Amino acid sequence: MSRVVSRTAPGGTCVLNKDDFKKSFEDVPKITVSSPADAKAKFDKVIAILSKSQEDWNKRREQLQVIRSIVIHGEEIIGRDQLLSQLVRLTDCLDLSVRDLRSQILREAAVTCSFLFERYGNDVHQIAERCLPSAFSQLAVSTKVMATSGATLAQFLVQFVHTKQIFACITSYATSKDKNQRRQLCLMLEIVIEHWNDKLKKTVLPQIAELIKSAISDADPETRTAGRKAFNKLDSMHPEEADKLFASVDASRQKMLRANDAASSSTSINSERGTAPFRSKLSAGSIGGIRNVPNISSKFLAQRSASAIDTKQITRMTTSVSRTPNTKPMTTRTLSKVDTSPGGSKFARPTMGSLGPRTTSNLRARGGVPSSQPSSRNGSPPRRPSTTGTLPTEMQRVKSNLGSSSFVSSLTSEQAESLQKAMNTAKESLGQPSRTDDDEFLLPKRSKPPQSLHAPQKNAVDISKVEAVIRACSSTSANEKRDGIKSLSCIVSDPSLSPIELKNIGQVLNRLLGEATNPIVLESVASFVKAHHARLSDWLKLGLGKMFSKKGSEMMQNMKKQISTTINSILSSFDPALQLKATCELMCDPIHLLTPKARVALLEYLTELLEKHMERGSHFNTKEVKATILKMFSWMTDQRNAQLITPHGEKVLCALFALNGADFSALFSEFNPDYRDWAYRILQSHGHNQHAPPPETPSPGRDAHVRANISNTAAQIEDFVIARNHELSAEKSPLSRGLLSSGYKRVDAEPLRPLTSEMNTQRVEEEISFNESFDRLKLNSTTHLIDDVREQSEYVTSKLAQVSEGSVTEQYEGLMSIQTMLCEGSFTLWEQNFPKLLIAVFDVLSKSQSDQNKKVALRVLTRMCTSQASRLFDSTEIAICKVLEAAVNSTDGTMNVTVDDCLKTLATHLPLAKIVNVSQLILKEEKVQEAKASLVLKMMTKLFEGLPADELTPIIDDLAPCAIQAYDSPSSGVRKTAVYCLVAMVNKLGMQAMNPHLQRLSSGKMNLVQVYVNRAMSSSSHSHV
């Protein structure tokens, strides 16, 4: 296994193997590591250089050597756990280096990764899972050093990292178009069979067998050879699985596999004499009495000529005897004697006296030297028993079997007697051949595993019906394949199909979907799904991936319609929750990569699923959906395809919001502010205006017209615009020209202007889209009030009166107007209006029945804190308590998002001592409400994330015990936020400062905190890459 790809000659230049890698592991400059902080600094430099693909290649190569040097010389100083957490940070840059087009960088990256895999194994599985696809992609490169570097890296990776994700990745290359990748897959399977533990192998052995079955049928002859080697490895390690695989292939493949075992050596025996299988099987003494003969040794074998001993024939005989030690084989096709004549025939010859002269001459004629052996001895005269008359009796018997007078004459009588006994034993075990058998008697018959006497024998006709169709669909013959596809459409709806048959049919359909579009195949998929959807949960993910790829690549409109029809069948058949999970897993799967158009098809499918097939209020706040949204954002930020994908991604976000607004807000509360604001901006641009109050007096006729021509959401915005227009006319406040900004602006900072008359005239056209109507909405600016103090005073007074004394709708409008002033900076009369505004906001938070109004009041309070924090110093405690009270008493699932933002602002702008006091008082209450405790812990987390360490060090002794106490809460939500708070403290102040407090935790809780600390360090380093 030293040479990794067959296309590179063993003596070729620039070919790398495992020995070359191992020699380079410690060939690095010595680097001194003084402390964990020093190691982190060095790793930061490594990441900075390796992340830049345009950096000088010498510098990048040196940094790859630095990684190995730090591991070798610094592990004892840093500690294994700390070192592993730092190595995980290198995942992205190592993957980038493995994908590099410069051979020196690729080679050094492959050596470094192989070194890490050999040293740490599964502890660095994140790096392995990321780098394996990149290593396989290098196999298709024509440059030898790059191809062999990728192949050797893959060998180290699969040998030392054993995870299901690794196996799933290598199996994806079974259908690769590159023969080198398919060939390498077979080598990987050998490594898996030999090195992986039995517990993990047990779950994947059926898949290994299927992959080997595919390899031995490959179009590339070298891949078939590699597949047969993998089969031999499977046979040696797991004979039961090998027997099942052997029984599942057709006769021609069985013959090939048996021929592979039976083929004699046509090359020098010197190369085979030292091979492990031959040596081990002879030393085990599997053939009769050989194990009792001390003189049968390597010295004895060395006396034979290059073509005298058929090592594989003896190996085959050994295998047959060892498999059936107490029973005689059922077949008569195994031979009684081994023909080891100098002619080196490919078969064992029957006893001379048992057959007539004609049969004997025929067998001898057919047993000539293979064409690959130049010195054929077919012309030699036939040897008769009479030629051995001068030899002792035992030697005559040996000569009659071996036919080599020069060899037999060199044996002593004891050696000849012992050898004859061994051959007699083999003869009795192997049985006699049949004269009437055809050429297959040349090949050894595989022994069958014993079957239960009570197991019913399945009718061959029943077995062949489905298997014949599946084989026909996989045929290389166009006519046979066409007939197979037609037959497949007839059997896919059969309700009596077994689970294995369903699995095989699903695989065939997936393979056919990857080929040219065939309407019959699409109809078969639809029928298959409708009939068996309850049993196809495992097929759904791969099936959807094939359908999306097919839809993205298809150019003909009629075929696209057919594909859409099939996708609709999937939508209507499977459980919506299962479809959502499968789609999310497909999006985040690093193996099944989708083209941009296939991504569009997936997002369209997801939108259709959320809007039409899932019930309103369905729960979707799961880790799969969260990862999917992050993946979708990454697609939308990719400048190459953003224009194509972004509109469909926005529709998915709107569909999620419409499905369950509470889950949507809870999900986005865990995202960073950029993503959260982007999502809210998308919702507003599509009309999901969550700030609009209920319309006062909507016109039924006009509202119906808007719903019919624009949308329900657009109607709500229009009603809001009418209401604002009415209010503004009453106030007679001037309107200034304002346009929607294309850049970032908070949703709550964008009040709307009424639609223009041009818009009103165009509304009646049914062709108008909602986006066009929304683009005509204008902002109502108050910037003109900055310079006019008197008018500003009157305007603020009237708005405060609305907030304090008006109805729910008037209160909302007053708060929105004040918020607009705060956003635009036109609120300048703080001295006379701040106390009044603060009291009005507190009243809304305490007394208002509208959650919508409370959210606007919280935003106003947030703006007041950022603008005039010093004026809030004396009201710190009451402000925090009012905010918490509003959150606890609210039934709106989106309230917590606004509360978190407000508390974060208060905590980072108001006096630290007062924040600590109020936090301690709340968290130390005996029966504190879960929601209130969680919000305070989140506020503390934001505090430690937002302020510098020197300000936080004096208060850690006050707040850390509160977080430790909250960690013991019976509420899982409180415990979760407490962990995040402790992690924020450790990340800001370090583990040393936190150790006195963390010692109170149990080992399990401490380990959990450590895991999250490492994860936070890893994610923060990735965000800076």
N, C-alpha and C positions, 0 to 999 in steps of 0.2 A: 504493500500500500504506500510505498515511498514515492512512486511516481504517480501523479494525480490525474493526469488526463492522457488518454491513449494517443492523442494526436501529437504529443510531444515525445520525441524519441528519447530513450533513456540516456543517451549520451549527448543530447542536444544542449546547446548553450542557452543561458538565461532561464533554465528550468529550475524551479524551486520546489523543495519537498519538506517533509516534516523535520528531517535531520538538519536541514539548513536553518529552519526557523529556530530549533532548539539551541543551535550554536549561537544564534543572534540574541537570544533572550537576555543574557547578562552581559552582552558586549555593549555596554553603555558607560558614559562618563560618570564618575562618582559624584553624587550630590549630597551635601550635608543638610539634614533637616533638624532644626533645633526644637521646634514646638509645633503643636497643631495649627497655631496661627500662621507660622512660617510655611507650613505645608499648604494651607489654604491660599496664602498669597502666591505661592508658586503655581498652584493649580489655576488660580485666576489668570495668571499670565499665560499659562498653557491654553486655556479656553479662549482668551483674547486673540492669540496668534492663530490657533487652528481654525477658529470660526471665520477667518478671512481667507477666502479661496484665492484672492489676488496677492496674498502675502508671499514673500520670497520663499521658494520651496526648500532652501537649505534651513531656514529658520523653522519652518513647519516640521521638517524631518528631525531637527534637533529637539523640538518640543515633544515629539512622540517618544524619543529616547529618554527625555526627562521623566516622562510618566513611569517608565519601567524603573528608572533609577530611584525615584521617590519610593516606589513600592519596595524595592530591594533593600534600600538603605534607611528607610524611614518608618517602616511598619511597626517596629518595636517601640519607637518614640511616640508615634501618633496613636497607635492602638488600632486593632483590626476594624472595629465598628466605625470609628471616625474616618479611617481610610476608605472604607467601602462607601460611606456617604459622600465622600469627595469624588470617588471614582464614578459614581452614578451621575454626577454633574457633567461628566465628560461624554455622555451618551451621544449628544447631537454632534459634537465636533469630531468624535471618532467615526461616526457614520459618514460625515462629510469627507473625512480623509479616506475612508474605504472606497467612496465613490469617486475619488479624484482621478483625473485623466493622466496625471503624471505617474509613471511607474515607480519612481523612487518613493513618492509619498504613499502610494498604495502598498508597496512592499513593507515599508516601515509601520504603517498602520495595521497591516495584517499581522505582522510579528508582534506588535504591542497587544493587540486584541487577543491573539492566541496565547500570549503569555498570561494575560489576565484570566482567560477562561481556564487554562491549565492550573492556575494557582488558586482561583476562588470558585470555580464551578458555578453552581446555581446562585451563588450570592451576587453575581453580576449578570443575572438573566436579562435585566432590562437592556444592557448593552448588546447582549447576544441577539435578542429578539429584534432589535433595531438594525443590527449590522448584517444579519443573515441574508435578507433580500439584496443588499448591496453587494455582498460577496458573490452571490449567484449571478448577478448581472454582469460581473467582470468575466465570467466564464465564456461569454460570447465574444470577448475581445480577441482580436487576432494576435496581439502581442503576447508572446509566451510568458514573460515574467509577470504580466498582469493576470493572465488567465490562471497560471499555476499558483500565484499568490492568493487569488480569490478561492481557488479550489482547496488549497491547504488550510486557509482560514476556516473554510466551511467544515473541514475534517476536524480541526481542533474544537470548533464550536459545538458540533453535534456530539463529539466524543465526551466532552466534559460538562455540557449544559443540557440537562434533561428536563424539559418542560413540554407540556402539551402544545404550547404556542410554537415552539421550535418545530415540533413534528408537523403541525398544521401548515407551517410555512414551507417546509421542504416538500410536502405532498402537493402543494399548489403547482409545482414545476413538472408534474406528471404529464400535463398537456401543453408544455412549453413548445414553441416552434423551433427552439434551438436544440439540436441533438446533443451538444455538449452538456447542457443543463439537465437533459433527461438522463444522460449517462452518469453524470455526477449524482443524480438522485439515487441511482442504484447503489453507488458506493456509500452514500449516506445511510441507506437502508441496511447495508452490511454492518455499519458502525452501530446503528441503533440495535440491531439484533444481538450484536456481540457485547456491547458495553452498557446498555441501559438496564436498570434494575427490573426484575420480573414484575413487580407490582405495576409499574407504569407501562411496561410492554404489554401486559395482559389486556389493557384497554385498547391498544392500537394494533394488536396482531392481525385482526381481520383486515384492517386497512393496509397493513404491510403486505399481506398476501395479495390483495387486489392490485397494489402498485407493482408487485413483482409479476403478476399475471399480465398487466399492461406492458411491462418492460420486455417480456419475452415475446410479445407480439409486435414490438416496435419495428418501424420501417428501417431504422438504422441498424446494420449488423453488429456494430460494436456495442450499441445499447442492448441488443438482445444477448450478447455475450455477457455483459455486465449483469443483466437480469438473471441469467442462468447461474452466475456466481452468487448472486444474492439468494437465489433459490437453494443453492448448496449450503450456504451459511444458515438459512432457515431450517434446512433439513438436519443439519448437525446440532442446532440448538433447540429446535422445536419440531421434532419429527411429526407430531400429530397435525400441526398446522400445515406442514409441507404435504402430508398425505391428503388433507382436504383440498389443498390447492391443486395437487396433481390430479385428483379425481374431477375437479371442476373444469379443467381445460379439455379441449378436443383431442382427438386421437393423434393428430400431427404434432401438437405441442407435447403431448405425453411422450411420443417417440423421440422428439428432440431432447427432452429432459433426460430420458433414459440413455439416449445416445451420448449425451454429455458425460454421463457416469461411465459408460461402457467403452468409450473411445480409447484405443491404445495409444501409447506414446510413440510419436513418429520422430521425436527428437532424442537427443542424448539422454540416457537415464541418469547421467551424472547430475543434471539439474534437478531431477525429481527425487533423487535418492535422499536428498536432505530436506525435503518438504515436510511440514509438520503433520499433515493428515496421514501420509504414508508411514512415517516413522511411528506415529502414535498408535496407529491401528495394528502395525506389526508387533510393537512392543506390548500391546495389550493382549496378545496371544489369542486373537479372535478366531483364527482358522485352526480348528481341530487341535492337533498335537504340536503345532509350531511352538507354542508357549513352553512346552516341556523340553525343547531341544536347545541346549546351550550353545551348540556349534552353529546354529543358523543366526548369523549376525551380519553386521555391515561388512565384515571381512569376507563372509560367504557370498554376499551379494556382489561384492567388488569383483568376483571372478567371472561374472556374466558379461556378455558383450552388450553393446549399446541397444540392441534390439531383442535381446534374449528374454528380458523380463517385462511383462506388461503390468506396470504398477497399478494402473487404474482397474485392471481386471481383478487383481488381488484385493484392492480396496472394495470393489463391488461385491466380491465374494464375502469379504469380511463383514460388510454392512448387512448382507442377506442373512448370514449366520447369526450375527449379533441380534438381529431383529426377531428371529424366530429360533431361539436356542433349543426349545423342546418340541417343536413341531416341524413337520416337513412342509416346505412351501407348496402352495396350491398349484403353482404354475409348473408346466413342464418345459417352459422356454428358457430356463436357466440351464447352463451347460454343465456337463459332467466333468469335462477335462479342459485344461487350459492349454491352448496351442502357443507354446513359447518357442517355436522354431525360429531359426535365423531369419526366416521370411517375415516374421513379425505380423502375423495375420490379425485381423480385427475381431476374430471370434474364437470361442473355445471349441475344440474339435472333439467329436465323439470318439469312443474307443475304436481302434482299427478293426478289431474282429467282430464288432457288433453290426457293421454295415457291409454291404457288398462292395466289390471293387468300383462299380460305377458311381455309387454314392460317394465313396471316398475320393475318387478323382474329381468329382464335381465340387466337393467342399474344398479340396485343395486348390482347385482352379479359382474358386471365388475368394479364397483367403489370401490373395496376393498382397504384395506390399502396397501401401497407399502411394498415390501419385506424388505426394510430397517427399517421399524418400527416394533419392536418386538411385541407390544401389539395390535394385530389385533382384530378388533371388528366385523369381518364378521359373527361370530356366533350369534350376537345379534338378537333378534326377530325384524321383520320389524315393523316400527312405522306407525300407521294409524291415520288419522285425528281424529278418535273417542277418542283417548287418551287425547285430549286437551279439552274435553267437559267442564271441570271445570274451564277453564281459560276464561278471558274476550275475546271479539271478536277480538280486535287488536292483543292480545297475541296469539290467535289461529292462526291467519294469519302468524304472525312472526314464531310461532313454526312449522307451515307447511312448511315454507321455511328454517328455520335454524335447526329444529329437535333436539333441546337441551332443555329439560324441565327444567333442573337445571338452565340454563342460563336465559331462558325466564321468569321463575318465579321470578328471581331477579330484573326484570325491572319494573319500574312504568308504568302506562298506557300512560303517556305523552311520555316517552322514546320509548315505543313500537310503538305508533302511528307515531312518527317522523321517526323511523327506517323503518317502513313499507312504508311510503311515499317515502323515499329515494330509497328503493328497487323497488317500482313500477316505479319510474322515470328511474332507470337503466334498468328495464325490457322493458319499451317502447322504450328506445334508442337502446337497443341491439337486439331486435326482437326475433322471435320464431325460434326454430330449425326445421330442416326438418327430418321427420321420415325415409326418404329413403337414407339419407347421410350415407357414410361409416365411418370408424373410425376417419377420419380427422376432424369430427365435434368436436372432443375433443380438437382441437387446434385452437387458435384464428386466424382469417384470417387478414392479414395486409391490412390496407386500402391503396388504390392506389391513387397516386396524380392525380388530375384532368388533363385530357389531352385536348389539344386544339381541338375544333370541326373541325378545318380545317386541322389538321395534318392527313395525310393518314396513315391508319393502314397497317403496313408491313405484308406481307404474312408470315405465320408461316413456310411454306416450304422454303422461301427465307432465313429466319433467321436461320433455323436449319441446312442448308447445311454446312456452314462454321463452325458454333458453334459445330456441331456434330463431325466434323473432328478434331477440336481443342481439344474437350473433349476426343476423342478416343486417340489422341497422348499423352495426359496426364494420360491415364488410367494405373492402376497398373496391369491390365491383359495383359499378353504378346501378346496373339492373337489379342485382340482388339487394342492394341497399334500398332502392325505390320500392321493391316488393315488401321488404321488411318494414318500411315506414307505413305502408298501407295496412299491413297486418297489425302493426302496433296500435293503430287507431281503433282497431276492433277489440283489442284485449285490455286497453287501459281502464275501461269502465267495469271490468269484471269484479264483482264484489268479493269473490273468493280468493283473490290474490293474497299470497302470504306476505309477511313483513319483508322477507328477503327479496321476494319478487318485486314488491313495491320499491324497495331501495334500488334494485338494479334498473328498473324502468325509469325511476327518477334520474339516475345517473345518465342513462341513455338519452333521455329528453334534454337534460342539461347540455350534453355533448352535441346533440343535434341543434340546439338553440345557438350554439357557438359557430355553426356553419351558415351557409347561405339560407336566406329566409324561405321557409317552405310552409304554405298554408296548412297542409295536412298536419305538420308538426305542431303548429299553433293550436289547431283544433284539438289535437290529441292532448296537449297541455291543459286546455280548458276542460275537456272531459275528465282527465285524470284528477284535476283539482276538485271538480264538482262531486266526483264519486268517492274520493278518498281523503278529503281535506282533513278529516278528524285524525288521520294517521300520518299526516305529512308535515308535522311541525318541524322535524329536522330538515326537511327538504326546502322549506319556505325561503330561508335566507338565500341559499344558493340559487334557487329558482328565480327569485326577485332580481338578484344580481344579473342573471342571464337576460331576463326580460328588459331590464333597464339598458343594458349594453346593446341589446338588439334594437330597441326603440331609438337609442341615440345614434346608431350607425346606419339605420335604414333610410334610404332616399326616396323610395317609391311611396306615393301617398296611399295607394290601396293597401299596401303591406303595412303601413303605419296604422291604418284603421283596424286591420286584423290584429295587430299587436295590442292596440288599445282595447279591443274587445276581449282578448285573453287576459289582460291586466284587470279589466273590470270583473271578469269571472273570479279572479283571485280576491279582489276587493270584497265581493259579495259572498264568498264562500268561507273564508277564514274568520276566526274571531278577531275583531278590531284590535284588542289589546295585544294579541299575539303578533299581528301584523306590525303594530307600532314598535314592539320590541325587536322584531326581526329587522325592520328597516333601520332602526337606530344602530343595531349591531353591524349591519352591512355598511352603514356610513362610516363607522369608526374602525372598521376592520382594516388593519394595515396591509393585509395580503391582497384583498380584492379591491384593487384600485379602479376607479371609474373615470372614463373620459369626461370632458366638460359637458357634452351633450347627454351622456348617460346620467350625470349629476342632475341636469335639468329634469330628465324623466323621473328620477327618484324624488325630487322636490315636488314635482307635479303630483306624483302618486301620494306623497305624504300630505299635501294640501287636500286632495280629494278624500283621503282617509279621515283626516281631522274634521273636515267640514260636513261630510255627508254620511259617514259610517260610524262615527263615535258619538255617544250620547253626550249632550251638554252636561257639564259638571263632572265629566270623567276625570279621574285622578291621573296625573302624568308627571308629578314631581319626583322623578327617579334619577338615579345616577346615569342611566343610559340616555335619557332625554337631555340631561344637562351636557353630557359629552357630545351628543349630537348637535346641540345648538352651538357649542364651541367650535365643532368641526365645520358647521355651516358658516359661522362667522369667518373662519379661516378661508373658506372658499370665496366668500364675498369680498375679502380683503386682497385676494390674489388679483393683481392688476391685469394679468393676462386674460382672465375669464370673468372679471367682475361684472362687466356690462351684460354678459349673457346670464349669469347666475343670480345676481343681486335681486332682480324683480321677483323671481320665484322664491328666494329666501325670505323676502319681505312678506310674501303671501303666507308662508308657513308660520312666521311669527304672529301675524294677525289671526290666523286660524287657531293657534295655540291660545292666544289671549281670549278669543271668542269662546273657546271650548271651556276654559276654566280660568277666570281672571285671578282668583286667589292663588291657585297653584303657579300661575305665570309669575305673579309678583314674588311669591316665596322662592321660586327658582332663581329669578334674577337678583334677588337680594344677596345671593352668594357670589354673584359675578362682580368683576371690577367695575368701577363707575363708568368707564368708557363704554363698555358693552351695554350697561344698563341704560345710559342716556341715549345710546344709539337705538336701542330697542324702543324706548319711549318716543323718540323722534319718528321712527318708522310708523308706530301706531298712530301718531297724530297725522302724519302725512297720508295715511289711509283712512282717516276719519274716525279712529277710535278715541274720541275726545272725552277723557274721563272727567273733565272739569265742568262740562256743560250741565247747568241745572235743569230740572224738569221745565218744559215750556209752560208759560202761564196760560195763554189762550191760543193754542194752535188751531189753524184753520183745517178742518177735516179734508176739504177738497184739495187744498194746496198741498197738504201733507201727503195725501195719497198720490198726487201727481209726482211729487219728489221721490217717493218710495218706488214708484213704477219706473222712473227714468234715471234716477241717480243711484240711490241705495238707502237702506234704512239708516245707516250711520250718517250719510250726507244730510238726510232730513233732520237729524238731531242737531247737526252743526248749523243748518239753515235756520232752525227755530231759535237757536241761541243767538245767531246773528241778528234776527228780527228783534229779539228781546233787548239786545244791546243797542240796537238802533233806536228803539223806543226810549230807552233810558237816556241815551246821549242827546236825543232831541229835546227831552224835558230839561236836561241840564244846560243845553245850548253851549256845551264846551266845544271849542274848535277842534277840528280834525286835521291832523298834519299828515303829510304824505309819508307812508311807510311801506316797505316791502318785506316779504319773507326773506330772511337771510338764508343763503345756501350753506353757510357754515353752521357750527354748533351753536345752539341756543336752547336753553331748557324749555320743555314743553309748557311748564306753568308760567313762563315769562313771555308768552306769545298770545296776548288777547287778540280777538278777531275783529275785523271791520266788516260792515255789511257788504253783500255782493253788489257789484256795480250794475247799472242798468243794462250794460252790454251782456253781462252774465245772465241777467234775468230774461233777456230776449232769447238767449241761446239755450236756456234750460229746456225749452219746449221741444228741442230736437232730441229725438230718441238716441241719436248716435253719440251724444256727448258723454264723455267718461268722467268718472268722479275726480280723477287726478286733475283734469283740465279745470273743473269747477273749483277745486281746492286751491289751485295756483292763483286764482283771482281774489282770494281772501287777503285782506290788508291788515296791517297792525294799527292800533289806536295808540298814538304816542302822546306822552305828557311832558315831553322835554321842554315845551314852551313855558312851563310853570316854574322853571328854575330861576328865571330872572324876574318874574312877576310875583313878588312876595305876597301881595294882598290877594291876588287870585288864587295862589297856592294855598293860603290860609283858609279861604272860603271853601275851596275844593276839598281839602283834607277834613275840615269840620263837617261838611255834608256827608262825606264818606264814613266818618266815624259815627255819625248819627245813624246812618244806615246799618252799620255793623251792630250798634248797641240796641237799637229800637225797631229795626225793620223786620220783615218776615224772613223766612228761610232764604227765599230767592234774593231779596234785597240785601240781606246779610252777605250772601255769596258774592253778589256784584260789588258791594263795598270792599270786601276783602280782596277781590281780584284787582280792583282799581288801585288799592294801596300797594299791592304786590307789584303791579306794573310800575308804579312810581319808584319803588325801592330798586327794582331791576334796572330802570333807566337812570337812576341817580337824581331824579327830580324831587325827591323828598329831602328838603334841606332845613325845615323848621323843627329841628329835633328838640330844642330847648323847651318850647311851649307845647309840643305835641307828643313827646316820647312817653310820659307817664299815662296820658289818656289812651294812647295806642296800646301800651302794654296791658293796661287793665281790660281794654276791649278784647284783646287776644286771649287773656286768661279766662274771661267770661265765656268766650266761644268754646274754649277747650273744656270748661267745666260744665256748661249748661246746654250747649247746642245739641239738638237731636240729630243733626245731619253730619254724618261722617265726612261727607264731601267738604263741608265748611270747616271741619276740624283740620282736615289735611291742608287746606289753603292757609288756615291760621298758623299751623306749624311752619309752613314755608315763610310766612311773614315773620314769625319769631326767629327763624334761621337767618333771614336777611337783616333783621334788627341786630342780632348778635354779631354778625360779621361787620356791620357798619358802625355800631355804637356799643361795643362790648363793655366798655368802662361803665356805661350807664346801667348795665345789667348786673354789676358786681354784687350789689346789695340784695338782689332778687334771685341769686343763683339757686338756692335750695328750692324756693317755691316754683321757679321756672322748670326745674327738673321734675319735681313732683307733679306739676300740671301736665307736662308732656307724658309722663308715665301713666297718669290717670286717664288721659285721652286714649292711650293705646289699650289699656286694660279693659275699658268700658266699650270699646268699639267692636262691632261685628264684621267690619270690612277687612277682608284678608289682605288688602294692599296697604292698610294703615301702617303696618310695621316698617315698610320701606321708608316712608316719610319720617316716621319717628326715629329710625336709626340715623338718618341724615341729620336730623335736628339735634339729637343727643351727641352725635360726634362733634358737631360745631360747638355746642355748649361746653363740652368737656375740654376741647382744645383751645377755647378762647376765654373761659372764665377762670377765677382763682382756683388753683390746684388744691389748696387745702380744703376749700368748701366742697369741691367735687369728691374728694376722698371721704369727707365726713358723711355726706349724704349717701354715698355708696356703702359705707360701713353700716350705717343705720338700717338701710333697706335689706342688705344681705344677711344681717345678724338677727332679723326678726324671726321669731319662732315659726310662724305660719305665713311666711312670705308667699305671695302669689307666684306661680311658675312663670307666667308671662312677664311679670315685673322683674323677677330675678334674672331672667334671660336677657332682658333689655339692658339692665344695669351691667351685666357681664359683657355684653357686646360693646357697651359704651367704654368700659375699661379696656377692652381689646383695642378699640379705635384710639384710645388715649395712648396706649403703649406703642401703637404703630405710628402715631402722628407726632409725638414729641421726642426731643433728643434725650439720650440716655442720662445726661448729667442732671436734668430736671426730674427724671423719674426715680433715680437711685434713692433719694431721701424718703420716698413714699412706698417703696416696695415692701417694707416690713408691715405697713398698714394694710395694703391691698392683697398681698399674696395669701395671708391666712384666710381671707374671705373667699378667694377663688378655690383654695384647698377645701374649705368647708362646703362650698357649692358642689365640688366634685363628688361629695357623698350624698347628694340629693337623690331622693327616690325617683325624680323625674328625669327621663333620658334626655329631654331637650335641655334641661339645665346642666346636666353633666356634660353634654356635648359643647355647649358654649363655655363652660368652665375649662374644658381641655383647650379650646382655642385661645382662651385668655391666658392660660399658663404658657402655652406655646409662644404667644406674643411677648410675654415677659422674658422667657428664655432667649428668644431671638434678639431682643433689644439689649438685655443686660448680661446675657451669658449664663451658662450652666453653673459656673462657680458661685455667682451671686444668688442663684436660686436654690442651690443645694440644701441650705439649712431648712428651707420650707418644704422642698420636695421629699425630704427624708421621711416626712409624715405619711407619704403615700405607700400603699402596698406595692410589691414588685410588679404585679400585673398592671396597675394604673401607671406606674412609673414607665414601664415599657411602652405603653400606649402614648404617653407624652413624648417619649424619645422618638417613636416612629413618626409622629406628626412634626416634631422638630426637624428631623432629617428630611421629611417630605417638603417642608416649607423652605429649607435651605436649597433643596434641589430645584424646586419650582422658581425660587427667586433668581437662582443662577441662570436658569433657562430663559427667564424673561429678559435678562440682560444680554443674552447671546445674540 
